[in-house]
Amino acid sequence: MSTLLRHAADPLVVDLGYGASGVTTVELAHRLRAVHPRVRVLGLELDPERVAAARPLAEPPWLDFRQGGFELAGTAPIVVRAFNVLRQYAEEDVAGAWKLILGQVAPGGLLVEGTCDEIGRLSSWITLSADGPLSLTVSYHLRTLDRPSTVAERLPKSLIHHNVPGEPVHEFLSLLDSYWLAAAPHQAFGVRFRWLRMVEQVRARGWPVLDGPRRWRLGELTVPWHTVAPA
Ligand SMILES: C[S@@+](CC[C@H](N)C(=O)[O-])C[C@H]1O[C@@H](n2cnc3c(N)ncnc32)[C@H](O)[C@@H]1O
C-alpha cells in the first residue's frame, strides 16, 4: 500500500460509505499521512446528512468529505476503501458495484472491499484491481479470537452465502479452525505464537498464503482469490 501511494502521481484515497460519523475516515487519513505525507483522503457518502455531519472534520485540501457513490464523484483515486457498504446490497449487485468503482480508479489502483464487526476484532476484505479480485484477507484481534471461522458472519457479500460445505471458502475456514485447534499447545508461548504456528501449518498444507511474517504477526492471513472464489 505504501509503495502504491509513494508512486502515485496523485495519492488520493477514497473512503466510500464512511457512515454516520467521519471519525474513521479521519483516523485513516492520519495513519496514511504518517506513512506518506502527500496523501489526500476523501470521504464519500450517499447520504447528504452524513456529508453535512462530517464536514466540520475536514482539513482541506488534504482531507475532505463529499456526497458520492460508486462513481466516486468523478475522482480517480489510487485506493478506494469500502467497508460495510456492500453488505447492505444483494449479492447480485456486487459485481456491478465493483465494475463501477474500478472503472473510476487511477491506473494501477486498488479497491479494498470488506466487512468488520462493530469493534474491529473480526474483519475480512477482498482486494481488487481493474482486472478483478486479487485476494481475500481475514484479520483478527488475536487475544479475543475463539476460532478463525467466527469471521464467517463478517465475510464480504460475494462470499458470505458461499460459506457452505463444498465451497472453497468453507474449506479454507474449516482448515484454519482445525490448525488453530491443533496449535492450542503453542498458546502457552502467547497467542501470536499459536497464530504463527497455524499459518505455518496452512502453508505446509500447500495453501499459497501471501505476504509474510510482518503481516501474519498482526493476526492477518491473505490468500489468492482463486483459492476461495465461489465454485
Ligand atoms: C454501515 S455504514 C458503514 C460505515 C463505515 N464504512 C464503517 O465501516 O463503519 C454503510 C454506509 O454506506 C453508505 N452507502 C450505501 N451505499 C452507498 C454507495 N453506493 N455509495 C456511497 N455510500 C453508500 C450508507 O449511506 C451508510 O452510511
The ligand as an SDF file (V2000), in Angstrom:
LIG
                    3D

 27 29  0  0  0  0  0  0  0  0999 V2000
  -22.8210    0.5230    7.7300 C   0  0  0  0  0  0  0  0  0  0  0  0
  -22.2930    2.0470    7.1110 S   0  0  0  0  0  0  0  0  0  0  0  0
  -20.5710    1.7640    7.0390 C   0  0  0  0  0  0  0  0  0  0  0  0
  -19.7900    2.8270    7.6950 C   0  0  0  0  0  0  0  0  0  0  0  0
  -18.2930    2.6530    7.7150 C   0  0  0  0  0  0  0  0  0  0  0  0
  -17.7210    2.4600    6.3940 N   0  0  0  0  0  0  0  0  0  0  0  0
  -17.9090    1.5240    8.6410 C   0  0  0  0  0  0  0  0  0  0  0  0
  -17.3270    0.5350    8.1880 O   0  0  0  0  0  0  0  0  0  0  0  0
  -18.1590    1.6100    9.8390 O   0  0  0  0  0  0  0  0  0  0  0  0
  -22.7070    1.9830    5.3870 C   0  0  0  0  0  0  0  0  0  0  0  0
  -22.7320    3.3590    4.7410 C   0  0  0  0  0  0  0  0  0  0  0  0
  -22.6580    3.1760    3.3360 O   0  0  0  0  0  0  0  0  0  0  0  0
  -23.3970    4.2090    2.7260 C   0  0  0  0  0  0  0  0  0  0  0  0
  -23.6690    3.7910    1.3580 N   0  0  0  0  0  0  0  0  0  0  0  0
  -24.5030    2.8160    0.9260 C   0  0  0  0  0  0  0  0  0  0  0  0
  -24.4350    2.7050   -0.4220 N   0  0  0  0  0  0  0  0  0  0  0  0
  -23.5010    3.6080   -0.8240 C   0  0  0  0  0  0  0  0  0  0  0  0
  -22.9900    3.9620   -2.0910 C   0  0  0  0  0  0  0  0  0  0  0  0
  -23.4030    3.3720   -3.2070 N   0  0  0  0  0  0  0  0  0  0  0  0
  -22.0590    4.9380   -2.1380 N   0  0  0  0  0  0  0  0  0  0  0  0
  -21.6400    5.5640   -1.0040 C   0  0  0  0  0  0  0  0  0  0  0  0
  -22.1020    5.2790    0.2140 N   0  0  0  0  0  0  0  0  0  0  0  0
  -23.0210    4.2960    0.3020 C   0  0  0  0  0  0  0  0  0  0  0  0
  -24.6180    4.3510    3.6170 C   0  0  0  0  0  0  0  0  0  0  0  0
  -25.1890    5.6300    3.4750 O   0  0  0  0  0  0  0  0  0  0  0  0
  -24.0240    4.1240    5.0080 C   0  0  0  0  0  0  0  0  0  0  0  0
  -23.7060    5.3520    5.6130 O   0  0  0  0  0  0  0  0  0  0  0  0
  1  2  1  0
  2  3  1  0
  2 10  1  0
  3  4  1  0
  4  5  1  0
  5  6  1  0
  5  7  1  0
  7  8  2  0
  7  9  1  0
 10 11  1  0
 11 12  1  0
 11 26  1  0
 12 13  1  0
 13 14  1  0
 13 24  1  0
 14 15  1  0
 14 23  1  0
 15 16  2  0
 16 17  1  0
 17 18  1  0
 17 23  2  0
 18 19  1  0
 18 20  2  0
 20 21  1  0
 21 22  2  0
 22 23  1  0
 24 25  1  0
 24 26  1  0
 26 27  1  0
M  CHG  2   2   1   9  -1
M  END
$$$$
